[in-house]
Amino acid sequence: MIPDEYKQAPFFVLTVKGAGNYCSKQFGYRKKIDGIVAEPGTYLLRKFIRTRTSVRLILQGLYFEINDKENWTLTFPQLKVD
C-alpha cells in the first residue's frame, strides 16, 4: 500500500534482495487487487520481476528469499515540498 501523496512521483525503484533493482514508472492506481483492499488514503501497486530473473533465483536456491516480503523494498524519490 502506497500513500496517496506518492501518486505524483515520476518513478519508483523496486529492490529485491538477491535479484537487484528495478526502476519503473507508475500507472494504474488501484484500490483493490486480488482481494487486497487499500486502506483510506492509500493505493495499491503491483510490479512483477522478469521471468528469467525469477527462474535464475529459484535455480540458485533463493526461492524462500524472494518469497519473503521482508526482502522486498519499494523506494520513491523525495517529493518536493511546496
N, C-alpha and C positions, 0 to 999 in steps of 0.2 A: 504494500500500500504506500502510495506516494502522496505527500501533502499537496493540495491544490496549487500552492504557491510555485511549484516547480513545473507547471504546465507550460510556462513561457521559456523554460530552459531550452537552448538550441540543440543540446545533445546530452547523452549520459554515457557513463563507462561501466560496463559490467565486468567484474573481476571474479574469476573462478579459480580457486586455489588449485594449482597443478595444470590448469588449462590456459591461463593467460588473460589478457584484457581484450574487450570488445567494445568499440565505440559505435554508438548508433544514434540516429535521430528518432525522437519520439513521434508516435502517431497513434491514433485510436484511443482516446481517453475513455476507458470503460469503468462502469460501476459494478459489473458482475462478470466473472469468468469462471466457468466450470464449477458453479455452485458457491464460489467465494464472493462475498459481497463486501464492497468497500465501505469503510466507516464514513460518517459525515465529515466533509472537508478533505477527503482523500479520493484518489482514483487508483485503478489497478493498471499495471504494466506487465506485459509478457514479452520475454526475449528468449529465443532459442539459440543454442550454440550449434555450430556446424556438425553434421552427422559424422564427417570424417574425424573431427576433433573428439567427439564423444566416444566413437569406436576406438580410437587410439588410446584414450584414457582408460577405457574398460579393459582393453588388452594389456595395458600396463598394470592392471590390478588396482586401479583407482576408483572403481565403481562406488564404493561406500563414501569416498571423499567427495565425489561430485554429487552424490545423492543427499549429502548432509547440507542443509540450508545454512549452517554456520560457516561454510566455506565459500559462500556467495556474497559479494559486496556490490552495491549499486551506488555510484558516485555521480553527483550532478555538479556543474560549475557553480561557483559562488554567484548568487543573484545580486544585481545592482540594487542598492538601497536609494530610493528617491527622496 
